[in-house]
Amino acid sequence: MRAGTYELVGPKVNGNPERVSAHRLVEHAAAAELDLSERTFEAIRTAVLAARDSDGCEGIVFHHEDGRMAKIKARDVRRAAAG
């Protein structure tokens, strides 16, 4: 296994949003890159929910060039949109 960060996914992890049949580690570096040119709440909300519905991913992570990161989960934008 290569050095790096990983996420555990599987049938008994967070409700299995990835819809996989067995437990495994997924390397964060292997995650798909998203081109999100518009950074409004609605654009981010739409992208996060679309990714969740199509890929079963938990959310998206923004990486700043200085090393800071922020993660927005699908459950966060659903809750925020509902009020």
Backbone hydrogen bonds in HBPLUS format (Angstrom, degrees):
<---DONOR---> <-ACCEPTOR-->    atom                        ^
c    i                          cat <-CA-CA->   ^        H-A-AA   ^      H-
h    n   atom  resd res      DA  || num        DHA   H-A  angle D-A-AA Bond
n    s   type  num  typ     dist DA aas  dist angle  dist       angle   num
A0028-HIS N   A0005-THR O   2.99 MM  23  5.85 171.3  2.00 144.6 147.5     1
A0007-GLU N   A0026-VAL O   2.88 MM  19  5.22 149.0  1.98 137.7 147.5     2
A0026-VAL N   A0007-GLU O   2.85 MM  19  5.22 161.1  1.88 144.9 150.8     3
A0009-VAL N   A0024-ARG O   2.94 MM  15  5.64 167.7  1.96 168.5 172.5     4
A0024-ARG N   A0009-VAL O   2.95 MM  15  5.64 153.5  2.02 156.0 160.7     5
A0013-VAL N   A0010-GLY O   3.15 MM   3  5.34 162.9  2.18 121.8 119.7     6
A0016-ASN N   A0013-VAL O   2.80 MM   3  5.42 163.5  1.83 128.5 134.3     7
A0019-ARG N   A0016-ASN O   2.98 MM   3  5.30 158.0  2.03 112.5 119.7     8
A0030-ALA N   A0027-GLU O   2.99 MM   3  5.46 154.6  2.06 112.5 120.5     9
A0031-ALA N   A0028-HIS O   3.06 MM   3  5.46 166.6  2.08 117.0 119.9    10
A0044-ILE N   A0040-THR O   3.01 MM   4  6.19 167.2  2.02 156.3 159.6    11
A0045-ARG N   A0041-PHE O   2.79 MM   4  5.91 166.1  1.81 156.1 160.9    12
A0046-THR N   A0042-GLU O   2.88 MM   4  5.96 163.9  1.91 146.2 150.7    13
A0047-ALA N   A0043-ALA O   3.02 MM   4  6.18 159.8  2.06 144.9 150.3    14
A0048-VAL N   A0044-ILE O   2.89 MM   4  6.07 165.3  1.91 157.6 161.3    15
A0049-LEU N   A0045-ARG O   2.99 MM   4  6.13 170.9  2.00 154.9 157.5    16
A0050-ALA N   A0046-THR O   2.94 MM   4  5.97 153.5  2.01 144.4 152.3    17
A0051-ALA N   A0047-ALA O   2.99 MM   4  6.09 159.3  2.04 145.8 151.3    18
A0052-ARG N   A0048-VAL O   2.98 MM   4  6.18 154.2  2.04 145.3 152.9    19
A0053-ASP N   A0049-LEU O   2.95 MM   4  6.13 158.1  2.00 145.0 150.5    20
A0054-SER N   A0050-ALA O   2.90 MM   4  6.05 158.3  1.95 150.8 156.5    21
A0055-ASP N   A0051-ALA O   2.84 MM   4  5.48 157.3  1.89 141.6 149.3    22
A0056-GLY N   A0052-ARG O   2.93 MM   4  4.38 130.0  2.18 111.3 121.9    23
A0074-ALA N   A0058-GLU O   2.99 MM  16  6.16 162.3  2.03 155.8 155.2    24
A0060-ILE N   A0072-ILE O   2.94 MM  12  5.50 151.7  2.02 151.0 154.2    25
A0072-ILE N   A0060-ILE O   2.87 MM  12  5.50 163.9  1.89 164.0 168.9    26
A0062-PHE N   A0070-ALA O   2.75 MM   8  5.19 164.7  1.77 157.6 160.3    27
A0070-ALA N   A0062-PHE O   3.00 MM   8  5.19 147.1  2.12 139.3 148.1    28
A0064-HIS N   A0068-ARG O   2.81 MM   4  5.18 173.5  1.82 163.2 161.7    29
A0067-GLY N   A0064-HIS O   2.93 MM   3  5.48 162.9  1.95 123.9 126.1    30
A0076-ASP N   A0073-LYS O   2.97 MM   3  5.24 135.0  2.18 103.7 116.4    31
A0077-VAL N   A0073-LYS O   3.36 MM   4  6.85 153.4  2.44 154.3 159.9    32
A0078-ARG N   A0074-ALA O   3.06 MM   4  6.23 156.8  2.12 154.4 161.2    33
A0079-ARG N   A0075-ARG O   3.18 MM   4  6.08 158.0  2.23 132.3 138.2    34
A0080-ALA N   A0076-ASP O   3.00 MM   4  6.14 160.0  2.04 143.0 148.9    35
A0081-ALA N   A0077-VAL O   2.96 MM   4  5.91 154.9  2.02 139.6 146.0    36
A0082-ALA N   A0078-ARG O   3.12 MM   4  6.24 143.7  2.25 140.7 149.7    37
A0083-GLY N   A0080-ALA O   3.29 MM   3  5.27 141.8  2.45  94.4 104.9    38
